[in-house]
Amino acid sequence: MIIIGQGNFVLTISEGRFAGKPTSYYDLFRVEDGKIAEHWDVMETILPEADRKNTNGKFNFPNN
């Protein structure tokens, strides 16, 4: 997982599985007064290894 924060925004990027398929997750949070005020997210299916242009995965995360 990658967590990046600047000002009142925090972005998390991670990999997991959804409906049995490898998936990337992007979550953006806006924080106000120490609480989450807004949240946006995107999920994207990750291509099978045979269809990828490289061997390091979508984010170069180590394989578990």
C-alpha positions as CSV (number, residue, x, y, z in Angstrom):
1,M,0.0,0.0,0.0
2,I,1.1,3.5,-0.7
3,I,-0.2,6.5,1.3
4,I,0.5,10.0,0.2
5,G,-0.8,13.1,2.0
6,Q,-0.6,16.8,1.3
7,G,-2.6,19.6,3.0
8,N,-6.0,18.2,3.8
9,F,-5.9,15.4,1.1
10,V,-4.7,11.8,1.5
11,L,-4.4,9.3,-1.3
12,T,-4.0,5.6,-0.8
13,I,-3.1,3.2,-3.6
14,S,-3.3,-0.6,-3.1
15,E,-3.8,-3.9,-4.8
16,G,-6.2,-6.7,-3.9
17,R,-8.8,-8.9,-5.4
18,F,-12.4,-8.1,-6.4
19,A,-14.8,-10.7,-7.8
20,G,-11.8,-13.1,-7.9
21,K,-9.7,-10.8,-10.2
22,P,-6.5,-8.9,-9.3
23,T,-7.6,-5.2,-8.8
24,S,-6.0,-1.9,-8.1
25,Y,-7.6,0.5,-5.6
26,Y,-7.3,4.3,-5.5
27,D,-8.9,6.1,-2.6
28,L,-8.7,9.9,-2.1
29,F,-9.8,11.5,1.1
30,R,-10.4,15.1,2.1
31,V,-9.9,15.6,5.8
32,E,-11.5,18.4,7.8
33,D,-11.3,19.0,11.6
34,G,-9.5,15.6,11.9
35,K,-12.4,13.7,10.2
36,I,-13.0,12.4,6.7
37,A,-15.2,15.0,5.0
38,E,-15.2,13.5,1.5
39,H,-14.1,10.3,-0.2
40,W,-13.6,9.3,-3.8
41,D,-12.5,5.9,-5.1
42,V,-11.6,4.1,-8.3
43,M,-11.1,0.3,-8.8
44,E,-9.4,-1.1,-11.9
45,T,-8.8,-4.7,-12.9
46,I,-5.1,-5.5,-13.3
47,L,-4.2,-7.2,-16.6
48,P,-3.1,-10.9,-16.5
49,E,0.7,-11.3,-16.5
50,A,0.8,-12.5,-20.1
51,D,-0.8,-9.2,-21.3
52,R,1.5,-6.9,-19.3
53,K,4.2,-4.8,-20.9
54,N,6.6,-5.5,-18.0
55,T,7.1,-8.0,-15.1
56,N,7.0,-5.6,-12.1
57,G,3.2,-5.4,-11.7
58,K,1.1,-2.3,-11.8
59,F,2.8,-0.5,-8.9
60,N,6.0,-2.7,-8.6
61,F,4.6,-4.0,-5.2
62,P,6.3,-7.3,-4.1
63,N,4.2,-10.4,-4.8
64,N,2.8,-12.0,-1.7
